[in-house]
Amino acid sequence: MLQEIPTLISYLKDIIRGDRRYIRFFWDQLITGKSERDTWSLDFNLAEIILPRIILLRIFKVGYPACFDKEEEWDIILDKMIFAFEKVMECEGGPSEFEDEIDEGLKLFGKYYRGLWW
């Protein structure tokens, strides 16, 4: 429940500004821990969750997927994923001059999804 407080405060500010939709969002968030507002800019919201965890994995990893010969190969893949999620967060859904790098990093994220553990 404590992790929901910043979201609930944000919704209250929007209610005060007169946006009545946030009454439902606030109530849903309070009762269930989620609301349909969570799906707005879902790519950005997911990047916000994923990026810090991939960074921590890069720092604290204790191995790498068996498909790689060296740890450095895995580091390069993780760096490309990190770069992609950083750029997703910077442009928040708008166009970016790094579209090719973003696409590559996101494809690698999907390809090695099951290797993101230690």
C-alpha positions as CSV (number, residue, x, y, z in Angstrom):
1,M,0.0,0.0,0.0
2,L,2.8,2.4,0.8
3,Q,4.1,2.2,-2.8
4,E,0.7,3.5,-4.0
5,I,0.9,6.8,-2.0
6,P,2.7,8.9,-4.7
7,T,0.1,7.7,-7.4
8,L,-2.8,8.4,-5.1
9,I,-1.4,11.9,-4.3
10,S,-1.0,12.6,-8.1
11,Y,-4.7,11.5,-8.6
12,L,-5.8,13.8,-5.8
13,K,-4.1,16.8,-7.4
14,D,-5.8,16.0,-10.7
15,I,-9.2,15.7,-8.9
16,I,-8.6,19.1,-7.3
17,R,-7.8,20.6,-10.8
18,G,-11.3,19.4,-11.8
19,D,-10.6,16.3,-13.9
20,R,-13.4,14.0,-12.7
21,R,-11.9,10.9,-14.3
22,Y,-9.3,10.8,-11.6
23,I,-12.0,10.1,-9.0
24,R,-12.5,6.7,-10.5
25,F,-8.7,6.2,-11.0
26,F,-8.1,7.2,-7.4
27,W,-10.8,4.8,-6.1
28,D,-9.6,1.9,-8.3
29,Q,-6.0,2.5,-7.2
30,L,-7.0,2.6,-3.5
31,I,-9.1,-0.5,-3.6
32,T,-7.3,-2.8,-6.1
33,G,-3.8,-1.2,-6.4
34,K,-4.3,-0.5,-10.1
35,S,-6.4,1.6,-12.4
36,E,-7.0,2.0,-16.2
37,R,-4.7,5.0,-15.9
38,D,-1.8,2.6,-15.6
39,T,-2.3,1.6,-19.3
40,W,-1.7,5.2,-20.6
41,S,1.8,5.3,-22.0
42,L,2.3,1.7,-21.0
43,D,5.6,1.6,-22.8
44,F,6.9,4.4,-20.7
45,N,5.5,2.9,-17.5
46,L,7.0,-0.5,-18.2
47,A,10.4,1.1,-19.1
48,E,10.3,2.9,-15.7
49,I,10.0,-0.5,-14.0
50,I,12.4,-2.5,-16.2
51,L,15.3,-0.1,-16.7
52,P,16.5,0.1,-13.0
53,R,16.3,-3.7,-12.7
54,I,18.4,-4.3,-15.8
55,I,20.9,-1.8,-14.6
56,L,21.1,-3.7,-11.3
57,L,21.4,-7.0,-13.1
58,R,24.3,-5.6,-15.1
59,I,26.0,-4.5,-11.9
60,F,25.3,-7.6,-9.7
61,K,25.2,-10.4,-12.2
62,V,26.8,-13.7,-11.1
63,G,26.9,-15.3,-14.5
64,Y,25.5,-15.1,-18.0
65,P,23.3,-17.2,-20.3
66,A,24.9,-20.4,-21.5
67,C,24.5,-19.3,-25.2
68,F,27.4,-16.9,-24.7
69,D,31.1,-17.8,-24.6
70,K,32.2,-14.9,-22.5
71,E,30.6,-12.6,-19.9
72,E,31.6,-9.6,-22.0
73,E,29.1,-10.7,-24.7
74,W,26.3,-10.6,-22.2
75,D,27.4,-7.2,-21.0
76,I,27.1,-5.8,-24.5
77,I,23.6,-7.2,-24.8
78,L,22.6,-5.7,-21.4
79,D,24.1,-2.4,-22.4
80,K,22.0,-2.3,-25.6
81,M,18.9,-3.1,-23.6
82,I,19.7,-0.4,-21.0
83,F,20.3,2.2,-23.8
84,A,17.0,1.3,-25.4
85,F,14.9,1.6,-22.2
86,E,16.7,4.9,-21.4
87,K,15.8,6.3,-24.8
88,V,12.2,5.1,-24.5
89,M,11.9,7.0,-21.2
90,E,13.5,10.1,-22.7
91,C,11.2,10.4,-25.6
92,E,8.0,9.2,-23.9
93,G,6.4,7.7,-27.0
94,G,7.5,10.5,-29.4
95,P,10.0,10.0,-32.2
96,S,13.6,9.6,-31.4
97,E,16.8,9.8,-33.4
98,F,17.7,6.5,-31.9
99,E,14.8,4.4,-33.3
100,D,17.1,1.7,-34.7
101,E,19.0,1.3,-31.5
102,I,15.8,1.3,-29.5
103,D,14.3,-1.4,-31.8
104,E,17.5,-3.5,-31.5
105,G,17.6,-3.2,-27.7
106,L,13.9,-4.1,-27.3
107,K,14.3,-7.1,-29.6
108,L,17.3,-8.3,-27.5
109,F,15.1,-7.8,-24.4
110,G,12.5,-10.1,-25.9
111,K,15.1,-12.6,-27.2
112,Y,16.9,-12.9,-23.9
113,Y,13.9,-12.3,-21.6
114,R,14.4,-15.7,-19.9
115,G,18.1,-15.0,-19.3
116,L,17.3,-11.9,-17.1
117,W,18.0,-13.6,-13.7
118,W,20.8,-14.6,-11.4
